[in-house]
Amino acid sequence: MATRRSLGRQFGWLWAAYAVSAYGSGFGFGALPLIAVLVLDASPAQVSVLSAVGPAVGALIALPLGPWVEFHRKRPVMIAMDLARFAVMLTIPIAYALGRLSFVQLLVVSAVVATAKIAFNAASGAYLKALVRPDDLLVANARFESTTWSSIAVGPPLGGAAVGLFGPVVTIVADALSYLFSALGITAIRGREEDPPRAGKRRVRAGELLDGWRHLLTHRGLRALYLNQLLVSGLIMATEPLLAVLLLRELGFPPWQYGLAFAAPCVGGLIGSRLAPRVVARYGQHRILRTVGTLRAIWLIGLAFVQPGATGLATVIAVELAIIISMSLYNPVLATYRLEHIPGDRIARTLSAWSISSSAAIAILSALGGLLANATSPRTAIAVAGMLILASPLLLPRRPDPGVPPDVSWQQPVPNRRQRSP
């Protein structure tokens, strides 16, 4: 099967590093807000600020990093970003042990982690494009997607149990160490990476800061998928805190049921990601982007009809399962299309622009959702998000791109990697 074929030892190390980091992040999911509440007795407003301001500041800091990453070798950048996250997160247990932990420190850590994540993702996308063959890209992205969802299914429940047994900072320590092990895994990848064009370029011109957005908005297919993704991901993420209030406060779900409602459907992520290479081979990339991109938008409205008790719990699980299957099938196809249609000399800038825009869209729509929920109710705000997302398929590309991807000659193999037969 396509999903089981070997992509080589080099990719194996990259995938292992990603898995360690993903499971560490899953184990430490929600750790900063949890520490803010349990250790610093933060108010709801402070927790909201921590969830929004840190990533927003990180996105602003990351703005000039896209061009910088573009003109440097990607593997050292990835290692540096992992080590930066390891170091900054390790300051939390140290400050906690010394009795010096503060809310400002949590904000700084959140911003640095968000910045490093954007730079890491930009570098890793470019590196993956050079590491595997063009016809292996979808399989590689599907494996990353399945790892993401399995880490979300397993990590948070284990992290919650660990916090109850060992205290509030144990998950931070585990998450920090996962970045260290990720850096070691990337270091184990052999072969010297090719120097990018204008390697070592020190100064970034102002115009280069916008190159990523310029490519996204001038490429017909990417523009449609980019705008669609901003709307869909922003609306889905905006409903999460609203659903928490609806389930826990208004409908009286116990915490274990709330956790189950989000952990159990993540199994769907394994289903969707494993199906992606097969359905693309059978139906084609464009049809899957159109069909599954539409399907993932129709389920969210169902969360507005959740009722108390077992029926309500089953409703949440069913809706979340449908959303996650659709997203996990769609995401690796989108990631592959994106890499195929970004020229090799601007991958990092374009991926950075995409990540920064996504963070901004989530922050803005989450804030608007919170304001609407305060003025009406969480159920009403979820219903409005569910209706708005129904319009998102109108943004999907209606026709396949003519001809072949514009950058079919982008493959730049990493020297000495293991060669494979088709």
C-alpha positions in Angstrom: 0.0 0.0 0.0 1.1 3.5 -0.7 0.9 4.5 2.9 3.2 1.7 4.0 6.0 2.1 1.5 9.4 3.2 2.8 10.3 6.8 2.4 13.9 6.2 3.5 15.9 6.5 6.7 16.2 10.3 6.4 12.5 10.8 6.4 12.2 8.2 9.2 14.4 10.5 11.5 12.3 13.5 10.5 9.1 11.7 11.2 10.4 10.4 14.6 11.4 13.9 15.6 8.0 15.2 14.6 6.3 12.4 16.6 8.3 13.1 19.8 7.5 16.8 19.6 3.8 16.2 18.8 3.3 13.7 21.7 5.1 16.1 24.0 2.8 18.9 22.9 -0.2 16.7 23.3 0.9 15.7 26.8 1.4 19.4 27.7 -1.8 20.6 25.9 -3.2 23.6 27.8 -0.4 23.5 30.3 0.2 27.3 30.3 -3.4 28.3 31.1 -3.5 25.5 33.6 -0.5 26.8 35.4 -1.8 30.3 35.3 -5.0 29.2 37.0 -3.6 26.7 39.5 -0.3 28.4 40.4 -0.9 32.1 39.8 -4.6 32.2 40.5 -5.2 34.0 37.2 -8.6 35.5 36.4 -10.6 34.4 33.3 -9.6 37.6 31.6 -5.9 36.9 32.2 -6.3 33.3 30.9 -7.9 34.8 27.7 -5.0 37.2 27.4 -2.5 34.4 27.7 -4.3 32.4 25.0 -4.5 35.3 22.6 -1.7 37.8 23.2 1.2 35.3 23.3 0.5 33.8 19.9 -0.4 37.2 18.4 2.9 38.7 19.6 4.7 35.5 18.3 3.1 36.0 14.9 4.4 39.6 14.7 7.9 38.6 15.7 7.8 35.8 13.2 7.0 38.2 10.3 10.7 38.9 9.4 11.7 35.3 10.1 10.2 34.0 6.8 12.7 35.6 4.6 15.5 34.9 7.1 14.6 31.2 7.1 14.4 31.2 3.3 18.1 32.3 2.9 19.5 29.8 5.4 19.8 26.0 5.4 16.6 24.5 6.9 17.9 21.8 9.1 20.0 24.1 11.4 17.0 26.4 11.6 14.8 23.6 12.7 17.3 22.4 15.4 17.7 26.0 16.6 13.9 26.5 16.9 13.5 23.2 18.8 16.4 24.2 21.2 14.9 27.7 21.7 11.5 26.1 22.7 13.3 23.7 25.0 15.2 26.4 26.7 12.4 28.9 27.2 9.9 26.3 28.5 12.5 25.0 30.9 12.5 28.4 32.6 8.9 27.7 33.9 9.7 24.7 36.2 12.9 26.5 37.3 11.0 29.7 38.3 8.3 27.6 39.9 10.9 25.7 42.0 12.4 29.0 43.1 9.0 30.6 43.8 9.6 33.3 41.1 7.1 32.3 38.5 5.0 35.2 37.1 2.2 35.9 34.6 4.5 38.0 32.5 6.9 35.1 32.2 4.1 32.9 30.9 3.3 35.6 28.3 6.9 35.7 27.2 7.2 31.9 27.0 3.9 31.7 25.0 5.2 34.4 22.5 8.6 32.7 22.0 7.1 29.3 21.5 4.6 30.7 19.0 7.4 32.4 17.1 9.6 29.3 17.0 6.7 27.2 15.9 6.1 29.4 12.9 9.8 29.5 11.9 10.1 25.7 12.5 7.1 24.9 10.3 8.3 27.1 7.5 11.7 25.5 7.6 10.3 21.9 7.9 8.0 22.4 4.9 10.9 23.5 2.7 13.1 20.7 4.0 10.5 18.0 3.4 10.1 19.2 -0.2 13.8 18.6 -0.7 13.9 15.3 1.3 11.3 13.2 -0.4 10.4 12.6 -4.0 7.4 14.5 -5.5 5.2 11.4 -5.6 6.0 10.7 -1.9 4.8 14.1 -0.6 1.2 13.1 0.0 2.2 9.9 1.8 4.7 11.9 4.0 2.1 14.6 4.8 -0.5 11.9 5.6 1.9 10.3 8.1 2.5 13.6 9.8 -1.3 14.2 10.0 -2.0 10.8 11.5 0.7 11.4 14.1 -0.9 14.8 15.0 -4.3 13.3 15.7 -3.0 10.3 17.6 -1.0 12.6 19.8 -4.1 14.7 20.5 -6.1 11.6 21.3 -3.5 10.2 23.8 -1.6 13.2 25.1 -4.1 15.4 26.9 -5.7 12.6 29.0 -2.3 11.3 30.1 -1.2 14.9 30.8 -4.2 15.6 32.9 -3.6 12.4 34.9 0.1 13.4 35.4 -0.9 16.9 36.6 -3.1 15.2 39.2 -0.4 12.9 40.4 2.8 15.0 40.1 1.8 18.7 40.1 1.1 21.4 37.5 4.6 21.7 35.9 5.3 18.1 35.1 3.7 18.4 31.6 5.8 21.5 30.9 8.9 19.5 31.7 7.8 16.7 29.4 6.9 19.1 26.6 10.3 20.9 26.9 12.2 17.6 26.8 10.2 16.6 23.7 11.7 19.6 21.8 15.2 18.5 22.9 14.7 15.0 21.6 13.2 16.4 18.4 16.4 18.4 17.9 18.5 15.3 18.5 16.4 13.4 15.9 16.8 16.1 13.3 20.6 16.2 14.0 20.7 12.4 13.3 19.6 13.1 9.7 22.7 12.5 7.6 23.9 14.2 4.5 24.8 17.9 3.9 21.8 20.1 2.9 22.2 22.2 -0.2 22.7 25.9 0.4 19.7 27.9 -0.6 19.9 30.8 -3.1 21.5 33.9 -1.5 22.6 31.7 1.5 23.8 33.7 4.4 22.0 36.8 3.3 22.1 39.1 6.3 19.6 41.9 5.4 16.0 41.4 4.5 14.5 44.0 2.2 11.1 45.4 3.2 9.5 44.0 0.1 10.6 40.5 0.9 8.5 40.5 4.0 5.4 40.4 1.8 6.6 37.9 -0.8 4.8 35.1 0.8 1.4 36.9 0.8 2.1 38.1 -2.7 2.5 34.6 -4.0 -0.6 33.3 -2.1 -2.8 36.1 -3.5 -1.6 36.0 -7.1 -1.8 32.2 -7.5 -5.4 31.4 -8.4 -5.6 28.0 -6.7 -3.5 28.9 -3.7 -5.5 32.1 -3.2 -8.8 30.2 -3.1 -7.5 27.5 -0.7 -5.8 30.1 1.5 -8.9 32.2 2.0 -11.0 29.1 2.5 -8.6 27.7 5.1 -8.5 31.0 7.1 -12.3 31.1 7.4 -12.8 27.4 8.2 -10.0 27.0 10.7 -10.8 30.3 12.3 -14.5 29.5 12.8 -13.8 25.9 14.0 -11.3 27.1 16.6 -13.5 30.0 17.6 -16.2 27.5 18.7 -13.9 25.5 21.1 -14.0 27.9 24.1 -17.7 28.5 23.4 -18.4 24.8 23.5 -16.5 24.4 26.7 -18.7 27.0 28.4 -21.8 25.4 26.9 -21.0 21.9 28.0 -19.4 22.5 31.4 -21.3 25.5 32.7 -24.7 25.5 31.0 -25.3 21.8 30.3 -23.5 20.5 33.4 -21.3 17.9 31.7 -18.6 16.6 34.2 -15.0 17.2 33.2 -14.4 13.6 32.3 -17.2 13.6 29.7 -15.9 16.9 28.3 -12.5 15.4 27.9 -14.0 12.2 26.3 -16.0 14.3 23.9 -12.8 15.7 22.4 -10.4 12.8 22.8 -12.5 10.0 21.4 -13.2 11.6 18.0 -9.5 12.0 17.4 -9.5 8.4 16.3 -11.1 9.8 13.1 -7.8 11.5 12.4 -6.1 8.2 11.9 -8.9 7.1 9.5 -8.9 10.3 7.4 -5.1 10.6 7.1 -4.7 6.9 6.0 -7.4 7.3 3.4 -5.9 10.5 1.8 -3.3 8.8 -0.5 -5.9 6.2 -1.7 -8.7 8.6 -2.4 -6.4 11.0 -4.2 -5.1 8.2 -6.4 -8.6 7.2 -7.2 -10.5 10.5 -7.6 -7.7 13.1 -8.1 -6.4 16.0 -6.0 -8.8 18.7 -7.2 -12.0 16.6 -6.6 -10.9 15.7 -3.1 -10.1 19.3 -2.2 -13.5 20.4 -3.5 -15.6 17.5 -2.1 -13.9 17.0 1.3 -13.4 20.8 1.7 -17.2 21.1 1.4 -17.9 18.2 3.7 -15.8 19.5 6.6 -17.9 22.7 6.6 -21.4 21.1 7.0 -20.9 19.5 10.5 -20.2 22.4 12.8 -23.8 23.6 13.0 -24.6 20.4 14.7 -22.9 21.5 17.9 -25.6 24.2 18.4 -28.2 21.5 19.0 -26.3 19.7 21.8 -28.6 18.7 24.8 -27.8 17.5 28.3 -27.1 13.9 29.1 -25.9 10.9 27.1 -27.6 12.0 24.0 -25.8 15.3 24.1 -22.5 13.6 24.7 -23.1 11.3 21.7 -24.0 14.3 19.5 -20.7 16.1 20.3 -18.7 13.0 19.7 -20.5 12.3 16.4 -20.1 15.9 15.1 -16.4 16.1 16.2 -15.7 12.7 14.6 -17.2 13.9 11.3 -15.2 17.1 11.4 -11.9 15.4 12.3 -12.3 12.7 9.6 -12.9 15.4 7.0 -10.1 17.6 8.2 -7.5 14.8 8.5 -8.3 13.7 5.0 -8.2 17.2 3.6 -5.2 18.6 5.4 -2.4 16.4 3.9 -3.9 16.9 0.4 -3.9 20.7 1.0 -0.3 20.5 2.4 0.8 18.6 -0.7 -0.9 20.9 -3.1 0.7 23.9 -1.3 4.2 22.5 -1.6 3.7 21.6 -5.2 2.6 25.1 -6.2 5.1 27.2 -4.2 8.4 27.8 -6.0 11.5 26.4 -4.2 13.0 29.8 -3.6 10.0 31.1 -1.5 8.6 28.2 0.4 9.6 29.5 3.8 8.2 32.9 3.2 4.9 31.6 1.9 4.4 29.0 4.7 5.3 31.7 7.2 2.7 34.0 5.7 0.1 31.2 5.8 0.8 30.5 9.5 0.8 34.1 10.5 -2.5 34.7 8.8 -4.0 31.6 10.3 -3.0 32.7 13.8 -4.5 36.2 13.2 -7.8 34.7 11.8 -8.2 32.4 14.8 -7.5 35.3 17.2 -9.9 37.7 15.5 -12.8 35.2 15.1 -12.3 33.8 18.6 -12.6 37.4 20.0 -15.7 38.1 17.9 -17.2 34.8 19.0 -16.6 35.7 22.6 -18.2 39.1 22.2 -21.3 37.5 20.5 -21.6 34.9 23.2 -21.5 37.6 25.9 -24.2 39.6 24.1 -26.4 36.5 23.4 -25.3 33.0 24.5 -22.6 30.5 23.7 -25.2 28.3 21.8 -26.2 31.3 19.6 -22.6 32.1 18.9 -21.9 28.5 17.9 -24.9 28.5 15.6 -23.8 31.7 13.9 -20.3 30.2 13.3 -22.0 27.0 12.0 -24.0 29.1 9.5 -21.1 31.2 8.4 -18.9 28.2 7.7 -21.5 26.9 5.3 -20.4 29.7 2.9 -16.8 28.6 2.9 -17.0 26.1 0.0 -17.7 29.1 -2.2 -14.1 30.0 -1.8 -12.7 26.6 -3.0 -11.2 26.5 -6.5 -13.8 25.6 -9.0 -11.5 24.2 -11.7 -8.2 22.3 -11.6 -5.1 24.3 -12.3 -4.3 24.0 -16.0 -1.2 22.0 -17.0 1.4 20.9 -14.4 2.5 22.6 -11.1 4.7 25.6 -11.9 7.7 24.2 -10.0 8.0 20.6 -11.2 11.8 20.8 -11.1 12.0 21.7 -7.5 13.3 18.4 -6.3 16.7 19.0 -4.7 17.8 15.7 -3.1 19.7 15.8 0.1 23.0 14.1 -0.8 23.6 10.5 0.2 20.0 9.8 1.1 18.8 6.3 0.4 17.4 5.9 -3.1 14.1 4.0 -3.6 12.5 2.4 -6.6 8.9 3.6 -7.5 
